[in-house]
């Protein structure tokens, strides 16, 4: 988003499949602001702000949250066209205080 920064690193273990490959993953993510944001009402996804930010971070409008997340998903793989489409469910856990929330997502992978 415009009012925050994020990055992530994830490792996945794929179970063998021809076209559809289920997988398990484990990742780490950092979600933060570089400077004071105008309003935390603008921070998206809103449920993360409600689930993970402390009262002090909300008042200061500055935050930094480290999270780890186990995930489960399935990926459709088309090696001839060199792409994959995946759907996954992540369970985000705040490293500092153990607060957690579920999150789902979908994406596209292009193989070089």
VEXDONU-876519 format. One record per residue (C-alpha): chain; residue number from 1; x negated, y, z. Coordinates in nm, 3 decimals. Layout:
<sites>
A / NUM / X / Y / Z
...
</sites>
This chain:
<sites>
A / 1 / 0.000 / 0.000 / 0.000
A / 2 / -0.098 / 0.364 / -0.016
A / 3 / -0.113 / 0.409 / 0.361
A / 4 / -0.317 / 0.103 / 0.451
A / 5 / -0.593 / -0.131 / 0.333
A / 6 / -0.607 / -0.508 / 0.332
A / 7 / -0.834 / -0.787 / 0.221
A / 8 / -0.826 / -1.160 / 0.259
A / 9 / -1.027 / -1.475 / 0.211
A / 10 / -0.858 / -1.813 / 0.176
A / 11 / -0.974 / -2.171 / 0.124
A / 12 / -0.734 / -2.432 / -0.016
A / 13 / -0.740 / -2.810 / -0.022
A / 14 / -0.544 / -2.946 / -0.320
A / 15 / -0.386 / -3.288 / -0.317
A / 16 / -0.429 / -3.463 / -0.650
A / 17 / -0.147 / -3.404 / -0.895
A / 18 / -0.116 / -3.393 / -1.273
A / 19 / 0.092 / -3.082 / -1.321
A / 20 / 0.208 / -2.991 / -0.971
A / 21 / -0.056 / -2.981 / -0.700
A / 22 / 0.054 / -2.936 / -0.338
A / 23 / -0.206 / -2.778 / -0.110
A / 24 / -0.294 / -2.673 / 0.241
A / 25 / -0.489 / -2.355 / 0.309
A / 26 / -0.654 / -2.156 / 0.580
A / 27 / -0.736 / -1.789 / 0.549
A / 28 / -0.850 / -1.473 / 0.723
A / 29 / -0.712 / -1.126 / 0.657
A / 30 / -0.783 / -0.771 / 0.779
A / 31 / -0.498 / -0.519 / 0.764
A / 32 / -0.591 / -0.163 / 0.858
A / 33 / -0.577 / 0.210 / 0.795
A / 34 / -0.887 / 0.403 / 0.704
A / 35 / -0.742 / 0.726 / 0.841
A / 36 / -0.428 / 0.834 / 1.024
A / 37 / -0.113 / 0.754 / 0.824
A / 38 / 0.173 / 1.001 / 0.786
A / 39 / 0.434 / 0.762 / 0.920
A / 40 / 0.439 / 0.394 / 1.008
A / 41 / 0.787 / 0.386 / 0.853
A / 42 / 0.602 / 0.392 / 0.519
A / 43 / 0.387 / 0.090 / 0.605
A / 44 / 0.501 / -0.209 / 0.403
A / 45 / 0.567 / -0.490 / 0.482
A / 46 / 0.754 / -0.336 / 0.774
A / 47 / 0.790 / -0.664 / 0.965
A / 48 / 0.411 / -0.677 / 1.005
A / 49 / 0.409 / -0.337 / 1.174
A / 50 / 0.690 / -0.446 / 1.403
A / 51 / 0.530 / -0.783 / 1.479
A / 52 / 0.162 / -0.697 / 1.512
A / 53 / 0.103 / -0.334 / 1.608
A / 54 / 0.074 / -0.222 / 1.970
A / 55 / 0.253 / 0.083 / 2.109
A / 56 / -0.080 / 0.271 / 2.109
A / 57 / -0.142 / 0.193 / 1.742
A / 58 / 0.209 / 0.305 / 1.654
A / 59 / 0.166 / 0.632 / 1.846
A / 60 / -0.184 / 0.697 / 1.707
A / 61 / -0.077 / 0.598 / 1.351
A / 62 / -0.412 / 0.420 / 1.312
A / 63 / -0.448 / 0.045 / 1.320
A / 64 / -0.670 / -0.251 / 1.240
A / 65 / -0.540 / -0.606 / 1.271
A / 66 / -0.738 / -0.926 / 1.211
A / 67 / -0.526 / -1.228 / 1.124
A / 68 / -0.584 / -1.589 / 1.042
A / 69 / -0.322 / -1.785 / 0.857
A / 70 / -0.265 / -2.149 / 0.782
A / 71 / -0.063 / -2.199 / 0.463
A / 72 / 0.118 / -2.465 / 0.267
A / 73 / 0.211 / -2.440 / -0.097
A / 74 / 0.246 / -2.595 / -0.437
A / 75 / 0.081 / -2.488 / -0.761
A / 76 / 0.185 / -2.561 / -1.118
A / 77 / -0.131 / -2.606 / -1.323
A / 78 / -0.157 / -2.577 / -1.702
A / 79 / -0.522 / -2.642 / -1.789
A / 80 / -0.472 / -2.607 / -2.165
A / 81 / -0.350 / -2.251 / -2.124
A / 82 / -0.581 / -2.195 / -1.823
A / 83 / -0.324 / -2.063 / -1.580
A / 84 / -0.142 / -2.167 / -1.268
A / 85 / 0.161 / -2.042 / -1.081
A / 86 / 0.194 / -2.097 / -0.709
A / 87 / 0.439 / -2.054 / -0.426
A / 88 / 0.322 / -2.066 / -0.066
A / 89 / 0.430 / -2.009 / 0.293
A / 90 / 0.183 / -1.850 / 0.536
A / 91 / 0.199 / -1.838 / 0.914
A / 92 / 0.020 / -1.515 / 1.010
A / 93 / -0.141 / -1.507 / 1.356
A / 94 / -0.290 / -1.193 / 1.514
A / 95 / -0.639 / -1.286 / 1.642
A / 96 / -0.628 / -1.032 / 1.928
A / 97 / -0.301 / -1.125 / 2.094
A / 98 / -0.161 / -1.438 / 1.929
A / 99 / 0.152 / -1.267 / 1.793
A / 100 / 0.272 / -1.445 / 1.481
A / 101 / 0.512 / -1.418 / 1.189
A / 102 / 0.598 / -1.624 / 0.883
A / 103 / 0.544 / -1.490 / 0.534
A / 104 / 0.603 / -1.629 / 0.187
A / 105 / 0.458 / -1.538 / -0.146
A / 106 / 0.409 / -1.631 / -0.509
A / 107 / 0.129 / -1.566 / -0.752
A / 108 / -0.040 / -1.631 / -1.081
A / 109 / -0.391 / -1.775 / -1.125
A / 110 / -0.594 / -1.751 / -1.444
A / 111 / -0.885 / -1.991 / -1.487
A / 112 / -1.197 / -1.871 / -1.669
</sites>
